[in-house]
Amino acid sequence: MTVEDWAEIRRLSRVEGMAIKAIARRLGVSRNAVRRALAREGLLHV
């Protein structure tokens, strides 16, 4: 996963309010990859 992917995940989550599943589908990555990206930024509260 590239730095741009990480930035796009954060943007889609924060700005667009998009769900993890929708982000994963749009970027072609796993839901767990999206969760990891958001958890690193402190955006995912598990």
Secondary structure, DSSP 8 states (H G I E B T S, - for coil): --HHHHHHHHHHHHTS---HHHHHHHHT--HHHHHHHHHHTT----
